[in-house]
Each structure stands twice: as C-alpha cells, then as structure tokens.
C-alpha cells in the first residue's frame, strides 16, 4: 500500500504503557496512527493510541519502509521505543579473561529478512544522521578491529550487511577487507567462537556504517587476554592502521602502566576502547593513557532540530562504565576539568550503546542472521570510525586529547545516570561526566587532529608589473611535520584567481588580468587532514602600473604652402589594448588643438602655419590604464604662390583667369594630370596650379593647341 502524509493507518502491534514494539506476540493490540512524513527508508508517525486497550498513546515512533517488487511497502520498527526486549551478553564474563561488551536482543532476530524489509535496529543512514556525519571517508584510512577468536563468516556476513544497506563492497578481492591473526598472518587463524563472532560482526558493521569508504583490518587474537589482544593491537599499528577499535575490557589490576607501555599507548594512532557495560566502575584498556574511553547512550528520534536525543544508557541490560583509574596518572587534557578524579577519568566520549535502541547487525556464525545489538561494544568502533573520517592523527599526538580541544563540537548529554555515586562520575550534567565523557559526536570536528603548523610564503615574478603583463605568483607551503599536500587558493582583493593543488609544497598561478592599481594578493592554504597540517595564509601587495604607449605622427602635405590646409594624424598604440583619451597638437610652442582618440587615432587640420620650418608635436595625455607618450615631426611651409601680379610671368599667364577653351569647349591650356595631383599641387585651385607650374618650370604646364589671341 502507498502511505500518504496525513493519512491514518492501523497496524497490529504490541502496546504497553512504555511504547510500541513490533514482533512480540505476548499481548496484541491495534494501534491507530497518522503518518507525519514518508520517505524511502523512514516513516515518522504519531500514534493516537491502541484501540480496545487502556495503555497510554505512544507519542512518537519511527519505522522504516522499503518498496517491495510489487510497489508495496513493508513496515518495521527499528528505532521506536518499545517494551523491553530480552537480551543476552554474547561474551559471558568469567572474571578471569577480558570480555567483549556486545549485547544482543534475543526476540527480534530476522533469520531470512526479505530484501524489501530493512532490518530492525539503527542502520548506517540513522547513525550518520544522528551524529551529523556528511562524509563517507577515504580508502586511504584503515580502521583495525581487534577481537578474540575467529569468525569464519566475517567477510560474507559483512557483504550481506553492506549490500543490504547499499554500501560499496568491501572484500579481500578488492583490497578493502583483510583478516589476519594476532601476528598479522592470514593463517593459522585462532579457534572459532560463536560469542566473539557476534562481537566481530558488530564491530565490522559499525565501521561500515560510519566510514563506508574506509578499509577494514580484522585482527583475531588467540585468546581474550591482555597479552594476546595487546599483541594484536601492536600488529595493527605495525600494519599501518591509524585507528584501532577494542570492544572489550576488564577490571584494573595495577599493571595498567605496564600494559600501556607494552600494548596500548601508540602516539599518532587512535586507540578506542569500550568503557564497559556494568555501570560505575573502571574498565581497562579504556582507562589507558593513550586510549579514547567510549561510554554509551540511549539514542532515540525526536522532533528537535537535531532530530535525535540521547541520555545515559541505564536499564536492566546494563549501563556504561565510568570511574577513576587507580594507577594511570591524570592526562594533561583532563587537568583542571571537574572529573571527580585525581587520576585518569573514564570515559572521554560516548555513542549509542543501549541494546533497546540498538543497531542492526548481520551474524550467521553462532546466530541466525539479522539481530539488534548494543553495548559499549557498538560505541567503540563508531568512535574509531569517526576519527577516521576526521583524518590521520598527528604523528606524535595523543588523539584521545582531541575531543577536549573541541568540546563545542560534541552533543553534551545532560540527563541520566549509570550508578549512585552522583555527579560527575555517575550522573550526567552540563560539561564532563563519567558515563558519556564530553558527549557524543556532532560531526567529526571533535575528533580531528590539532594540526601541525604550516607557513605559507608568497612571491611574485614581477612587482611592480604593467597593465596586461603576465605575472606568476608562487605559494610555498612548509611544515616541520610533513611535506605539505592539499591546495592553495589565490585571490586578488575579493576576486579568486584560482585554486591550485600543491606539488612538492608549491603552487603557482599566472594572470595578466590585474587592473591598474595596488592589489592585495592572498595565498590561502586550506590545510590537509590526511597529513594533519593546519591551514595558513599570507599576502603581498602587487602594484600594476599603466601600460606604455607609442604615438606616431604624420602630415598630409610636407612641404606645404603658406595658407595651404595640412592634416596631421596621430596614432596611439599599446600592447595592452586600445588607449583612450586625447592628443594635444602643438606647432613649436603654440597649441593647435586637443582632439579625442577614436580607436586609437585622431586628426587635426590647419592652414595657419607661417612660412618656415616648424616642430609639430603630438602629445597623448594618457588615461587610467595607459601611460602618456608623444612624438614630433618637422613641417616645412613655403611662401605662397606669387599670383597674377607676378612680373616674372608671361603676359599670357597674367591674362589667364580660368582655363581657356576653344570654340568647341575643348580645354587648350592645362596641367598634366599625374603631376598636378601630387606634392605641392595638392589643395591648389586650377589657376594656382598653373601659376605654380610656371614658376617651378617642372613641365606640368602643357599647351595642347595653338592660340593666337589678341
């Protein structure tokens, strides 16, 4: 059936005064509810109460929906608060060996869960939503899981979990998954154990849920002892894992500092460990010097802005451990914090652990398939994987200090208790408390390294430069910790010039587009979480001057006659573009005029030049982008034509006023056209051309017929 928002539906379910639980048949009832929202994977609905039953209405429940092949949707209830489910601890504690802390519901198994039904328990989308995780991690990160004994179905069960939730395959064949014994060899593997197989399934599924792109290294110790499990931890580190999860523990015995030195203190490596499921009381290795101790919460959906709420987990299934170490000194990051301890306080952070609000896990060895798991065993790999999302720790860091540097990036759990010792060791409150530490993840920031400092230096190939000139800026990023990787963003004032990947610690950008003026060029290195380098930036002032120009000047007639019109043309050019502005023309010290450029050229015409040689100057005045320039030429002005009164001319020429024609109108006196069109003849009237030709004796004057006038 298709579920619509605002529509009322009826489900057969079990209703008690504490809520709704699908799948239990001890007391049946019918619940009427209204769909609040529907999306593939989740339906949120408000129950209006069971019909025929006096139990109180369930205020808000969350169920999941998947389409069947016929287009219908099947409803399950993984996240709803419900009547208490019976549970079992998969690794019973015999008091002698370290025990795993996984707890499994025993009444909600789904042996043959259909592909159209999402398993009960929180899945990857739920957990990533609850803890505001927006990235999927990197294949460059390897999360190691340390457990005891062998789970022969670990890889195939992992494949089922990941395919069911649409996660990428993680197999031995594709290099994502690797299973080894405690000394790093593929064989021989230790003996099998169905209880620890449940722990293994829980651990690898939680890594997959939180960091689906991370590689998984499963180390199976020979037995659940400090020496065997600790050896596996050392092997994980030797194999390159930077994130090692341990979902087991036991009481302190006074040898913790020795164990730390031998196994659990690895600077530059994240070691997480569950705080235990027995309530108030310290568990080792969680209390170790270099270990992030992970407590536990009850996680439920709600209508808050976050969409989720958490309290300290505490019910008949157990509660997270907390307390003061009897032997491990107080770390510097807890100094001055109100932990209630003179030595190391447990826990540091927390995540979901309540089996009643547990997570979906697939286990086929020792179990029948899908089940709902909890315990702080779930919380430890969740936190280790979030560390992986945040990037590699600093090479000499104690990563358990990171959350203390970013307490504002955690969800502070302020309600609940795990015992009767009061605040802060047993009762949650604002700030630090024993059961949940500083809180639960709010993204990955709280688990990021205090990055190594970097220095960025910026240089310019040419400073000052001119308009249109290509300038290369080089950013050099250095750090005492590692060769800088990542990228640098270059800006000029508020304009981005480009983002460039570092190569050998350097990045360059070239531009010829900077306008005239002084600019603040910035190089911003964004840091790199993979090598834990902090961001850094620097600036320089780049001056861009006006582009040079060249001015050329030509004359339309040189030499010219006094009174004759001469046109001077000025052309202004630049390699940076077309200059604008104006050109001023002068003759000797006299200004002839100022004319605006059009497409880099302008003209001025004058007939007022006196007889003599003149220095003509064209001066370009420049504009906002182009420099001034100028040039000169020498213009010769000859005396005017003598005219008709010149006694040196023949009487015939003195008698001429216009061209002479014969009786049929043919011109009989004129100029040879080719020579009359060039040189000094330009701009003269016909009669002046005749007079000039006579004076010059250049042969341009031609008589083309005989005239026998008076």
Secondary structure, 3 states (H helix, E strand, C coil): CCCCCCCEEEEEEEEECCEEECCCCCCCEEEEEEEEEEECCEEEEEEEEEECCCCCCCCCEEEEEEECCCCCEEEECCCCCCCCCCEEECCCCCCCCCEECCEEECCCCECCCCCCCCCCCECHHHHHHHCCCCCCCCCCCEEEEEEECECCCHHHHHHHHHHHCCCCCCCCCCCCEEEEECCCCCCCCCCECHHHHHHHHHHHHHHHHHCCCCEEEEEEECCCCHHHHHHHHHHHHHCCCCEEEECEEECCCCCHHHHHHHHHCCCCCEEEEECCCEEEECCECCCCCCEEEEEEEEEEECCCCCCEEEEECEECCEEEEEEEEEEEECCHHHCCCCCCCCEEEECCEEEECCHHHCEEEEECCCCCEEEEEECHHHHHHHHHHHHHHHCCCCCCCCHHHHHHHCHHHEECCCCCECCCCCCCCCECCCCCECCCECCEECCCHHHCCCCECCEEEEEECCCCEECCCCEEEEEEEECCCCCCCCEEEEEECCEEEEEEECECCEEEEEECCCCCEEEEEEEEECCECCCCECCEEEEEEEEEECECCEEEEEECCCCEECCCCEEEEEEEECCCCCCCCEEEEEECCEEEEEEECECCEEEEEECCCCCEEEEEEEEECCCCCECCEEEEEEEEEECCCCCCCCCCCCHHHHCCCCCCECCCCCECEEECHHHHCCHHHCCCCHHHHHHHHHHHCCCCEEECCCCCCC
